[in-house]
């Protein structure tokens, strides 16, 4: 597995992964248009994809505009193999380097994703009206005592 920066030509593969059945579903009536992916990849933030055998198996998209993780999804066949952790760390580090002190995301309540974020050290926040819950993570600064 390797990680590379996502680009516009990756959008069809990202959408296929996002549309897989999960406990964090996207209503079919609210399919995310390509322009949203394009804007988050090129204007508002940056994304990365995990690849195995030259196939995209997961992705993360961060938003510098909102200091948030806009999307993190892994192909069901490749879950629980460390891709999510590596992608999340990559995106969070990029946001911190670009000035974020606190990063936010939202996910479905009682989902596998919610458990994943808790394991990664994210702090549970507010319940939203749409059945999701917010999470946040603060950048840890280490004081140089030498």
Secondary structure, 3 states (H helix, E strand, C coil): CEEEECCHHHHHHHHHHHCCCCCCCCCHHHCCCHHHHHHHHHHHEEEEEEEECCEEEEEEEEECCCCEEEEEEECHHHCCCCHHHHHHHHHHHHHHHCCCCEEEEEEECCCHHHHHHHHCCCEEEEECCCCEEEEEEECCCCCCCC
